[in-house]
Amino acid sequence: MNTITDLIKAFMILVNAGGIFRIITLIFSTINDPDSKETNFRRGRNVILFMILTILIYSLKDSILKYYQ
């Protein structure tokens, strides 16, 4: 069980780091090409939504596991 927990924690770190990297990339892309501002804004919103959903699912999983222990 510890191995699975460690893998889940590593996955969460990867999701957050990847999301932050993607947002920074979108910011630089918007600076270089102001015409794509609307598209990059929507992409950034989707990245943030994905990060929030993964954190929410992870928190729910922890709550359910602690409740049934």
mmCIF file of the N, C-alpha and C atoms, coordinates in Angstrom:
data_MODEL
# 
_entry.id   MODEL 
# 
loop_
_atom_site.group_PDB 
_atom_site.id 
_atom_site.type_symbol 
_atom_site.label_atom_id 
_atom_site.label_alt_id 
_atom_site.label_comp_id 
_atom_site.label_asym_id 
_atom_site.label_entity_id 
_atom_site.label_seq_id 
_atom_site.pdbx_PDB_ins_code 
_atom_site.Cartn_x 
_atom_site.Cartn_y 
_atom_site.Cartn_z 
_atom_site.occupancy 
_atom_site.B_iso_or_equiv 
_atom_site.pdbx_formal_charge 
_atom_site.auth_seq_id 
_atom_site.auth_comp_id 
_atom_site.auth_asym_id 
_atom_site.auth_atom_id 
_atom_site.pdbx_PDB_model_num 
ATOM 1   N N  . MET A 1 1  ? 0.821   -1.194 0.000   1.00 0.00 ? 1  MET A N  1 
ATOM 2   C CA . MET A 1 1  ? 0.000   0.000  0.000   1.00 0.00 ? 1  MET A CA 1 
ATOM 3   C C  . MET A 1 1  ? 0.866   1.259  0.000   1.00 0.00 ? 1  MET A C  1 
ATOM 4   N N  . ASN A 1 2  ? 2.038   1.188  0.639   1.00 0.00 ? 2  ASN A N  1 
ATOM 5   C CA . ASN A 1 2  ? 2.913   2.358  0.672   1.00 0.00 ? 2  ASN A CA 1 
ATOM 6   C C  . ASN A 1 2  ? 3.430   2.706  -0.718  1.00 0.00 ? 2  ASN A C  1 
ATOM 7   N N  . THR A 1 3  ? 3.683   1.686  -1.530  1.00 0.00 ? 3  THR A N  1 
ATOM 8   C CA . THR A 1 3  ? 4.164   1.944  -2.886  1.00 0.00 ? 3  THR A CA 1 
ATOM 9   C C  . THR A 1 3  ? 3.103   2.668  -3.708  1.00 0.00 ? 3  THR A C  1 
ATOM 10  N N  . ILE A 1 4  ? 1.857   2.243  -3.580  1.00 0.00 ? 4  ILE A N  1 
ATOM 11  C CA . ILE A 1 4  ? 0.769   2.888  -4.313  1.00 0.00 ? 4  ILE A CA 1 
ATOM 12  C C  . ILE A 1 4  ? 0.592   4.322  -3.835  1.00 0.00 ? 4  ILE A C  1 
ATOM 13  N N  . THR A 1 5  ? 0.670   4.538  -2.537  1.00 0.00 ? 5  THR A N  1 
ATOM 14  C CA . THR A 1 5  ? 0.545   5.889  -1.989  1.00 0.00 ? 5  THR A CA 1 
ATOM 15  C C  . THR A 1 5  ? 1.669   6.782  -2.486  1.00 0.00 ? 5  THR A C  1 
ATOM 16  N N  . ASP A 1 6  ? 2.877   6.251  -2.525  1.00 0.00 ? 6  ASP A N  1 
ATOM 17  C CA . ASP A 1 6  ? 4.010   7.032  -3.037  1.00 0.00 ? 6  ASP A CA 1 
ATOM 18  C C  . ASP A 1 6  ? 3.834   7.365  -4.517  1.00 0.00 ? 6  ASP A C  1 
ATOM 19  N N  . LEU A 1 7  ? 3.319   6.413  -5.286  1.00 0.00 ? 7  LEU A N  1 
ATOM 20  C CA . LEU A 1 7  ? 3.070   6.666  -6.705  1.00 0.00 ? 7  LEU A CA 1 
ATOM 21  C C  . LEU A 1 7  ? 1.993   7.732  -6.908  1.00 0.00 ? 7  LEU A C  1 
ATOM 22  N N  . ILE A 1 8  ? 0.961   7.696  -6.081  1.00 0.00 ? 8  ILE A N  1 
ATOM 23  C CA . ILE A 1 8  ? -0.102  8.698  -6.183  1.00 0.00 ? 8  ILE A CA 1 
ATOM 24  C C  . ILE A 1 8  ? 0.435   10.080 -5.837  1.00 0.00 ? 8  ILE A C  1 
ATOM 25  N N  . LYS A 1 9  ? 1.264   10.160 -4.798  1.00 0.00 ? 9  LYS A N  1 
ATOM 26  C CA . LYS A 1 9  ? 1.857   11.455 -4.427  1.00 0.00 ? 9  LYS A CA 1 
ATOM 27  C C  . LYS A 1 9  ? 2.775   11.973 -5.533  1.00 0.00 ? 9  LYS A C  1 
ATOM 28  N N  . ALA A 1 10 ? 3.541   11.078 -6.141  1.00 0.00 ? 10 ALA A N  1 
ATOM 29  C CA . ALA A 1 10 ? 4.414   11.486 -7.242  1.00 0.00 ? 10 ALA A CA 1 
ATOM 30  C C  . ALA A 1 10 ? 3.586   11.958 -8.436  1.00 0.00 ? 10 ALA A C  1 
ATOM 31  N N  . PHE A 1 11 ? 2.477   11.287 -8.696  1.00 0.00 ? 11 PHE A N  1 
ATOM 32  C CA . PHE A 1 11 ? 1.588   11.699 -9.785  1.00 0.00 ? 11 PHE A CA 1 
ATOM 33  C C  . PHE A 1 11 ? 1.005   13.081 -9.526  1.00 0.00 ? 11 PHE A C  1 
ATOM 34  N N  . MET A 1 12 ? 0.621   13.353 -8.288  1.00 0.00 ? 12 MET A N  1 
ATOM 35  C CA . MET A 1 12 ? 0.069   14.667 -7.946  1.00 0.00 ? 12 MET A CA 1 
ATOM 36  C C  . MET A 1 12 ? 1.119   15.761 -8.124  1.00 0.00 ? 12 MET A C  1 
ATOM 37  N N  . ILE A 1 13 ? 2.343   15.478 -7.732  1.00 0.00 ? 13 ILE A N  1 
ATOM 38  C CA . ILE A 1 13 ? 3.419   16.458 -7.920  1.00 0.00 ? 13 ILE A CA 1 
ATOM 39  C C  . ILE A 1 13 ? 3.644   16.701 -9.408  1.00 0.00 ? 13 ILE A C  1 
ATOM 40  N N  . LEU A 1 14 ? 3.622   15.631 -10.193 1.00 0.00 ? 14 LEU A N  1 
ATOM 41  C CA . LEU A 1 14 ? 3.795   15.760 -11.642 1.00 0.00 ? 14 LEU A CA 1 
ATOM 42  C C  . LEU A 1 14 ? 2.670   16.558 -12.289 1.00 0.00 ? 14 LEU A C  1 
ATOM 43  N N  . VAL A 1 15 ? 1.437   16.330 -11.860 1.00 0.00 ? 15 VAL A N  1 
ATOM 44  C CA . VAL A 1 15 ? 0.297   17.061 -12.418 1.00 0.00 ? 15 VAL A CA 1 
ATOM 45  C C  . VAL A 1 15 ? 0.429   18.547 -12.118 1.00 0.00 ? 15 VAL A C  1 
ATOM 46  N N  . ASN A 1 16 ? 0.762   18.886 -10.878 1.00 0.00 ? 16 ASN A N  1 
ATOM 47  C CA . ASN A 1 16 ? 0.890   20.293 -10.509 1.00 0.00 ? 16 ASN A CA 1 
ATOM 48  C C  . ASN A 1 16 ? 2.072   20.956 -11.205 1.00 0.00 ? 16 ASN A C  1 
ATOM 49  N N  . ALA A 1 17 ? 3.197   20.271 -11.261 1.00 0.00 ? 17 ALA A N  1 
ATOM 50  C CA . ALA A 1 17 ? 4.370   20.848 -11.929 1.00 0.00 ? 17 ALA A CA 1 
ATOM 51  C C  . ALA A 1 17 ? 4.111   21.015 -13.425 1.00 0.00 ? 17 ALA A C  1 
ATOM 52  N N  . GLY A 1 18 ? 3.485   20.030 -14.038 1.00 0.00 ? 18 GLY A N  1 
ATOM 53  C CA . GLY A 1 18 ? 3.162   20.123 -15.456 1.00 0.00 ? 18 GLY A CA 1 
ATOM 54  C C  . GLY A 1 18 ? 2.162   21.230 -15.748 1.00 0.00 ? 18 GLY A C  1 
ATOM 55  N N  . GLY A 1 19 ? 1.184   21.389 -14.863 1.00 0.00 ? 19 GLY A N  1 
ATOM 56  C CA . GLY A 1 19 ? 0.203   22.456 -15.035 1.00 0.00 ? 19 GLY A CA 1 
ATOM 57  C C  . GLY A 1 19 ? 0.832   23.833 -14.928 1.00 0.00 ? 19 GLY A C  1 
ATOM 58  N N  . ILE A 1 20 ? 1.704   24.009 -13.958 1.00 0.00 ? 20 ILE A N  1 
ATOM 59  C CA . ILE A 1 20 ? 2.390   25.294 -13.797 1.00 0.00 ? 20 ILE A CA 1 
ATOM 60  C C  . ILE A 1 20 ? 3.283   25.569 -14.999 1.00 0.00 ? 20 ILE A C  1 
ATOM 61  N N  . PHE A 1 21 ? 3.996   24.550 -15.456 1.00 0.00 ? 21 PHE A N  1 
ATOM 62  C CA . PHE A 1 21 ? 4.849   24.712 -16.636 1.00 0.00 ? 21 PHE A CA 1 
ATOM 63  C C  . PHE A 1 21 ? 4.016   25.077 -17.865 1.00 0.00 ? 21 PHE A C  1 
ATOM 64  N N  . ARG A 1 22 ? 2.860   24.442 -18.025 1.00 0.00 ? 22 ARG A N  1 
ATOM 65  C CA . ARG A 1 22 ? 1.987   24.732 -19.171 1.00 0.00 ? 22 ARG A CA 1 
ATOM 66  C C  . ARG A 1 22 ? 1.466   26.167 -19.107 1.00 0.00 ? 22 ARG A C  1 
ATOM 67  N N  . ILE A 1 23 ? 1.087   26.629 -17.926 1.00 0.00 ? 23 ILE A N  1 
ATOM 68  C CA . ILE A 1 23 ? 0.595   27.999 -17.787 1.00 0.00 ? 23 ILE A CA 1 
ATOM 69  C C  . ILE A 1 23 ? 1.697   28.997 -18.114 1.00 0.00 ? 23 ILE A C  1 
ATOM 70  N N  . ILE A 1 24 ? 2.914   28.739 -17.643 1.00 0.00 ? 24 ILE A N  1 
ATOM 71  C CA . ILE A 1 24 ? 4.040   29.633 -17.955 1.00 0.00 ? 24 ILE A CA 1 
ATOM 72  C C  . ILE A 1 24 ? 4.301   29.641 -19.462 1.00 0.00 ? 24 ILE A C  1 
ATOM 73  N N  . THR A 1 25 ? 4.229   28.469 -20.092 1.00 0.00 ? 25 THR A N  1 
ATOM 74  C CA . THR A 1 25 ? 4.410   28.390 -21.542 1.00 0.00 ? 25 THR A CA 1 
ATOM 75  C C  . THR A 1 25 ? 3.334   29.187 -22.278 1.00 0.00 ? 25 THR A C  1 
ATOM 76  N N  . LEU A 1 26 ? 2.103   29.101 -21.810 1.00 0.00 ? 26 LEU A N  1 
ATOM 77  C CA . LEU A 1 26 ? 1.017   29.853 -22.440 1.00 0.00 ? 26 LEU A CA 1 
ATOM 78  C C  . LEU A 1 26 ? 1.200   31.359 -22.261 1.00 0.00 ? 26 LEU A C  1 
ATOM 79  N N  . ILE A 1 27 ? 1.712   31.778 -21.113 1.00 0.00 ? 27 ILE A N  1 
ATOM 80  C CA . ILE A 1 27 ? 1.973   33.205 -20.887 1.00 0.00 ? 27 ILE A CA 1 
ATOM 81  C C  . ILE A 1 27 ? 3.018   33.704 -21.873 1.00 0.00 ? 27 ILE A C  1 
ATOM 82  N N  . PHE A 1 28 ? 4.109   32.957 -22.027 1.00 0.00 ? 28 PHE A N  1 
ATOM 83  C CA . PHE A 1 28 ? 5.145   33.368 -22.977 1.00 0.00 ? 28 PHE A CA 1 
ATOM 84  C C  . PHE A 1 28 ? 4.630   33.341 -24.418 1.00 0.00 ? 28 PHE A C  1 
ATOM 85  N N  . SER A 1 29 ? 3.790   32.374 -24.724 1.00 0.00 ? 29 SER A N  1 
ATOM 86  C CA . SER A 1 29 ? 3.209   32.303 -26.061 1.00 0.00 ? 29 SER A CA 1 
ATOM 87  C C  . SER A 1 29 ? 2.311   33.511 -26.330 1.00 0.00 ? 29 SER A C  1 
ATOM 88  N N  . THR A 1 30 ? 1.571   33.939 -25.324 1.00 0.00 ? 30 THR A N  1 
ATOM 89  C CA . THR A 1 30 ? 0.718   35.114 -25.465 1.00 0.00 ? 30 THR A CA 1 
ATOM 90  C C  . THR A 1 30 ? 1.547   36.380 -25.628 1.00 0.00 ? 30 THR A C  1 
ATOM 91  N N  . ILE A 1 31 ? 2.658   36.467 -24.929 1.00 0.00 ? 31 ILE A N  1 
ATOM 92  C CA . ILE A 1 31 ? 3.541   37.631 -25.065 1.00 0.00 ? 31 ILE A CA 1 
ATOM 93  C C  . ILE A 1 31 ? 4.106   37.697 -26.480 1.00 0.00 ? 31 ILE A C  1 
ATOM 94  N N  . ASN A 1 32 ? 4.499   36.552 -27.028 1.00 0.00 ? 32 ASN A N  1 
ATOM 95  C CA . ASN A 1 32 ? 5.082   36.522 -28.373 1.00 0.00 ? 32 ASN A CA 1 
ATOM 96  C C  . ASN A 1 32 ? 4.052   36.714 -29.479 1.00 0.00 ? 32 ASN A C  1 
ATOM 97  N N  . ASP A 1 33 ? 2.829   36.253 -29.259 1.00 0.00 ? 33 ASP A N  1 
ATOM 98  C CA . ASP A 1 33 ? 1.785   36.360 -30.280 1.00 0.00 ? 33 ASP A CA 1 
ATOM 99  C C  . ASP A 1 33 ? 0.490   36.859 -29.630 1.00 0.00 ? 33 ASP A C  1 
ATOM 100 N N  . PRO A 1 34 ? 0.310   38.169 -29.519 1.00 0.00 ? 34 PRO A N  1 
ATOM 101 C CA . PRO A 1 34 ? -0.881  38.717 -28.853 1.00 0.00 ? 34 PRO A CA 1 
ATOM 102 C C  . PRO A 1 34 ? -2.199  38.352 -29.540 1.00 0.00 ? 34 PRO A C  1 
ATOM 103 N N  . ASP A 1 35 ? -2.151  37.956 -30.805 1.00 0.00 ? 35 ASP A N  1 
ATOM 104 C CA . ASP A 1 35 ? -3.380  37.586 -31.509 1.00 0.00 ? 35 ASP A CA 1 
ATOM 105 C C  . ASP A 1 35 ? -3.998  36.298 -30.962 1.00 0.00 ? 35 ASP A C  1 
ATOM 106 N N  . SER A 1 36 ? -3.192  35.452 -30.352 1.00 0.00 ? 36 SER A N  1 
ATOM 107 C CA . SER A 1 36 ? -3.701  34.181 -29.819 1.00 0.00 ? 36 SER A CA 1 
ATOM 108 C C  . SER A 1 36 ? -4.063  34.289 -28.338 1.00 0.00 ? 36 SER A C  1 
ATOM 109 N N  . LYS A 1 37 ? -4.320  35.494 -27.875 1.00 0.00 ? 37 LYS A N  1 
ATOM 110 C CA . LYS A 1 37 ? -4.611  35.705 -26.454 1.00 0.00 ? 37 LYS A CA 1 
ATOM 111 C C  . LYS A 1 37 ? -5.855  34.933 -26.008 1.00 0.00 ? 37 LYS A C  1 
ATOM 112 N N  . GLU A 1 38 ? -6.927  35.010 -26.793 1.00 0.00 ? 38 GLU A N  1 
ATOM 113 C CA . GLU A 1 38 ? -8.178  34.344 -26.421 1.00 0.00 ? 38 GLU A CA 1 
ATOM 114 C C  . GLU A 1 38 ? -8.003  32.822 -26.363 1.00 0.00 ? 38 GLU A C  1 
ATOM 115 N N  . THR A 1 39 ? -7.326  32.254 -27.337 1.00 0.00 ? 39 THR A N  1 
ATOM 116 C CA . THR A 1 39 ? -7.096  30.810 -27.363 1.00 0.00 ? 39 THR A CA 1 
ATOM 117 C C  . THR A 1 39 ? -6.245  30.373 -26.180 1.00 0.00 ? 39 THR A C  1 
ATOM 118 N N  . ASN A 1 40 ? -5.180  31.115 -25.915 1.00 0.00 ? 40 ASN A N  1 
ATOM 119 C CA . ASN A 1 40 ? -4.312  30.761 -24.794 1.00 0.00 ? 40 ASN A CA 1 
ATOM 120 C C  . ASN A 1 40 ? -5.021  30.939 -23.460 1.00 0.00 ? 40 ASN A C  1 
ATOM 121 N N  . PHE A 1 41 ? -5.913  31.914 -23.367 1.00 0.00 ? 41 PHE A N  1 
ATOM 122 C CA . PHE A 1 41 ? -6.687  32.096 -22.140 1.00 0.00 ? 41 PHE A CA 1 
ATOM 123 C C  . PHE A 1 41 ? -7.572  30.879 -21.888 1.00 0.00 ? 41 PHE A C  1 
ATOM 124 N N  . ARG A 1 42 ? -8.235  30.385 -22.939 1.00 0.00 ? 42 ARG A N  1 
ATOM 125 C CA . ARG A 1 42 ? -9.079  29.194 -22.786 1.00 0.00 ? 42 ARG A CA 1 
ATOM 126 C C  . ARG A 1 42 ? -8.248  27.969 -22.424 1.00 0.00 ? 42 ARG A C  1 
ATOM 127 N N  . ARG A 1 43 ? -7.088  27.832 -23.035 1.00 0.00 ? 43 ARG A N  1 
ATOM 128 C CA . ARG A 1 43 ? -6.211  26.701 -22.710 1.00 0.00 ? 43 ARG A CA 1 
ATOM 129 C C  . ARG A 1 43 ? -5.745  26.779 -21.258 1.00 0.00 ? 43 ARG A C  1 
ATOM 130 N N  . GLY A 1 44 ? -5.388  27.959 -20.814 1.00 0.00 ? 44 GLY A N  1 
ATOM 131 C CA . GLY A 1 44 ? -4.968  28.137 -19.422 1.00 0.00 ? 44 GLY A CA 1 
ATOM 132 C C  . GLY A 1 44 ? -6.090  27.827 -18.454 1.00 0.00 ? 44 GLY A C  1 
ATOM 133 N N  . ARG A 1 45 ? -7.304  28.245 -18.805 1.00 0.00 ? 45 ARG A N  1 
ATOM 134 C CA . ARG A 1 45 ? -8.457  27.945 -17.964 1.00 0.00 ? 45 ARG A CA 1 
ATOM 135 C C  . ARG A 1 45 ? -8.674  26.437 -17.868 1.00 0.00 ? 45 ARG A C  1 
ATOM 136 N N  . ASN A 1 46 ? -8.499  25.730 -18.983 1.00 0.00 ? 46 ASN A N  1 
ATOM 137 C CA . ASN A 1 46 ? -8.655  24.275 -18.975 1.00 0.00 ? 46 ASN A CA 1 
ATOM 138 C C  . ASN A 1 46 ? -7.583  23.603 -18.122 1.00 0.00 ? 46 ASN A C  1 
ATOM 139 N N  . VAL A 1 47 ? -6.366  24.121 -18.165 1.00 0.00 ? 47 VAL A N  1 
ATOM 140 C CA . VAL A 1 47 ? -5.282  23.559 -17.348 1.00 0.00 ? 47 VAL A CA 1 
ATOM 141 C C  . VAL A 1 47 ? -5.602  23.742 -15.866 1.00 0.00 ? 47 VAL A C  1 
ATOM 142 N N  . ILE A 1 48 ? -6.049  24.936 -15.500 1.00 0.00 ? 48 ILE A N  1 
ATOM 143 C CA . ILE A 1 48 ? -6.384  25.202 -14.099 1.00 0.00 ? 48 ILE A CA 1 
ATOM 144 C C  . ILE A 1 48 ? -7.550  24.325 -13.656 1.00 0.00 ? 48 ILE A C  1 
ATOM 145 N N  . LEU A 1 49 ? -8.548  24.155 -14.517 1.00 0.00 ? 49 LEU A N  1 
ATOM 146 C CA . LEU A 1 49 ? -9.681  23.294 -14.201 1.00 0.00 ? 49 LEU A CA 1 
ATOM 147 C C  . LEU A 1 49 ? -9.226  21.851 -13.988 1.00 0.00 ? 49 LEU A C  1 
ATOM 148 N N  . PHE A 1 50 ? -8.339  21.361 -14.838 1.00 0.00 ? 50 PHE A N  1 
ATOM 149 C CA . PHE A 1 50 ? -7.814  20.004 -14.687 1.00 0.00 ? 50 PHE A CA 1 
ATOM 150 C C  . PHE A 1 50 ? -7.056  19.852 -13.368 1.00 0.00 ? 50 PHE A C  1 
ATOM 151 N N  . MET A 1 51 ? -6.239  20.859 -13.019 1.00 0.00 ? 51 MET A N  1 
ATOM 152 C CA . MET A 1 51 ? -5.486  20.788 -11.769 1.00 0.00 ? 51 MET A CA 1 
ATOM 153 C C  . MET A 1 51 ? -6.427  20.781 -10.565 1.00 0.00 ? 51 MET A C  1 
ATOM 154 N N  . ILE A 1 52 ? -7.466  21.599 -10.603 1.00 0.00 ? 52 ILE A N  1 
ATOM 155 C CA . ILE A 1 52 ? -8.434  21.643 -9.504  1.00 0.00 ? 52 ILE A CA 1 
ATOM 156 C C  . ILE A 1 52 ? -9.156  20.308 -9.378  1.00 0.00 ? 52 ILE A C  1 
ATOM 157 N N  . LEU A 1 53 ? -9.551  19.726 -10.500 1.00 0.00 ? 53 LEU A N  1 
ATOM 158 C CA . LEU A 1 53 ? -10.249 18.439 -10.455 1.00 0.00 ? 53 LEU A CA 1 
ATOM 159 C C  . LEU A 1 53 ? -9.360  17.327 -9.902  1.00 0.00 ? 53 LEU A C  1 
ATOM 160 N N  . THR A 1 54 ? -8.090  17.304 -10.280 1.00 0.00 ? 54 THR A N  1 
ATOM 161 C CA . THR A 1 54 ? -7.211  16.256 -9.752  1.00 0.00 ? 54 THR A CA 1 
ATOM 162 C C  . THR A 1 54 ? -6.999  16.423 -8.253  1.00 0.00 ? 54 THR A C  1 
ATOM 163 N N  . ILE A 1 55 ? -6.856  17.654 -7.785  1.00 0.00 ? 55 ILE A N  1 
ATOM 164 C CA . ILE A 1 55 ? -6.697  17.890 -6.349  1.00 0.00 ? 55 ILE A CA 1 
ATOM 165 C C  . ILE A 1 55 ? -7.972  17.509 -5.605  1.00 0.00 ? 55 ILE A C  1 
ATOM 166 N N  . LEU A 1 56 ? -9.124  17.822 -6.180  1.00 0.00 ? 56 LEU A N  1 
ATOM 167 C CA . LEU A 1 56 ? -10.401 17.480 -5.566  1.00 0.00 ? 56 LEU A CA 1 
ATOM 168 C C  . LEU A 1 56 ? -10.578 15.969 -5.464  1.00 0.00 ? 56 LEU A C  1 
ATOM 169 N N  . ILE A 1 57 ? -10.272 15.256 -6.531  1.00 0.00 ? 57 ILE A N  1 
ATOM 170 C CA . ILE A 1 57 ? -10.403 13.797 -6.518  1.00 0.00 ? 57 ILE A CA 1 
ATOM 171 C C  . ILE A 1 57 ? -9.447  13.182 -5.501  1.00 0.00 ? 57 ILE A C  1 
ATOM 172 N N  . TYR A 1 58 ? -8.222  13.699 -5.430  1.00 0.00 ? 58 TYR A N  1 
ATOM 173 C CA . TYR A 1 58 ? -7.247  13.194 -4.469  1.00 0.00 ? 58 TYR A CA 1 
ATOM 174 C C  . TYR A 1 58 ? -7.724  13.434 -3.036  1.00 0.00 ? 58 TYR A C  1 
ATOM 175 N N  . SER A 1 59 ? -8.274  14.606 -2.769  1.00 0.00 ? 59 SER A N  1 
ATOM 176 C CA . SER A 1 59 ? -8.777  14.916 -1.431  1.00 0.00 ? 59 SER A CA 1 
ATOM 177 C C  . SER A 1 59 ? -9.964  14.034 -1.073  1.00 0.00 ? 59 SER A C  1 
ATOM 178 N N  . LEU A 1 60 ? -10.849 13.809 -2.032  1.00 0.00 ? 60 LEU A N  1 
ATOM 179 C CA . LEU A 1 60 ? -11.990 12.930 -1.792  1.00 0.00 ? 60 LEU A CA 1 
ATOM 180 C C  . LEU A 1 60 ? -11.535 11.510 -1.485  1.00 0.00 ? 60 LEU A C  1 
ATOM 181 N N  . LYS A 1 61 ? -10.542 11.034 -2.216  1.00 0.00 ? 61 LYS A N  1 
ATOM 182 C CA . LYS A 1 61 ? -10.016 9.693  -1.979  1.00 0.00 ? 61 LYS A CA 1 
ATOM 183 C C  . LYS A 1 61 ? -9.461  9.579  -0.566  1.00 0.00 ? 61 LYS A C  1 
ATOM 184 N N  . ASP A 1 62 ? -8.707  10.593 -0.138  1.00 0.00 ? 62 ASP A N  1 
ATOM 185 C CA . ASP A 1 62 ? -8.152  10.575 1.214   1.00 0.00 ? 62 ASP A CA 1 
ATOM 186 C C  . ASP A 1 62 ? -9.253  10.599 2.272   1.00 0.00 ? 62 ASP A C  1 
ATOM 187 N N  . SER A 1 63 ? -10.271 11.410 2.057   1.00 0.00 ? 63 SER A N  1 
ATOM 188 C CA . SER A 1 63 ? -11.377 11.499 3.014   1.00 0.00 ? 63 SER A CA 1 
ATOM 189 C C  . SER A 1 63 ? -12.111 10.173 3.129   1.00 0.00 ? 63 SER A C  1 
ATOM 190 N N  . ILE A 1 64 ? -12.361 9.533  2.007   1.00 0.00 ? 64 ILE A N  1 
ATOM 191 C CA . ILE A 1 64 ? -13.071 8.250  2.022   1.00 0.00 ? 64 ILE A CA 1 
ATOM 192 C C  . ILE A 1 64 ? -12.228 7.179  2.697   1.00 0.00 ? 64 ILE A C  1 
ATOM 193 N N  . LEU A 1 65 ? -10.930 7.135  2.403   1.00 0.00 ? 65 LEU A N  1 
ATOM 194 C CA . LEU A 1 65 ? -10.069 6.132  3.032   1.00 0.00 ? 65 LEU A CA 1 
ATOM 195 C C  . LEU A 1 65 ? -9.974  6.337  4.539   1.00 0.00 ? 65 LEU A C  1 
ATOM 196 N N  . LYS A 1 66 ? -9.876  7.574  4.995   1.00 0.00 ? 66 LYS A N  1 
ATOM 197 C CA . LYS A 1 66 ? -9.804  7.839  6.437   1.00 0.00 ? 66 LYS A CA 1 
ATOM 198 C C  . LYS A 1 66 ? -11.124 7.524  7.125   1.00 0.00 ? 66 LYS A C  1 
ATOM 199 N N  . TYR A 1 67 ? -12.235 7.741  6.447   1.00 0.00 ? 67 TYR A N  1 
ATOM 200 C CA . TYR A 1 67 ? -13.541 7.466  7.029   1.00 0.00 ? 67 TYR A CA 1 
ATOM 201 C C  . TYR A 1 67 ? -13.733 5.972  7.265   1.00 0.00 ? 67 TYR A C  1 
ATOM 202 N N  . TYR A 1 68 ? -13.286 5.148  6.339   1.00 0.00 ? 68 TYR A N  1 
ATOM 203 C CA . TYR A 1 68 ? -13.515 3.715  6.442   1.00 0.00 ? 68 TYR A CA 1 
ATOM 204 C C  . TYR A 1 68 ? -12.395 2.952  7.140   1.00 0.00 ? 68 TYR A C  1 
ATOM 205 N N  . GLN A 1 69 ? -11.414 3.636  7.692   1.00 0.00 ? 69 GLN A N  1 
ATOM 206 C CA . GLN A 1 69 ? -10.350 2.920  8.414   1.00 0.00 ? 69 GLN A CA 1 
ATOM 207 C C  . GLN A 1 69 ? -10.773 2.588  9.814   1.00 0.00 ? 69 GLN A C  1 
# 
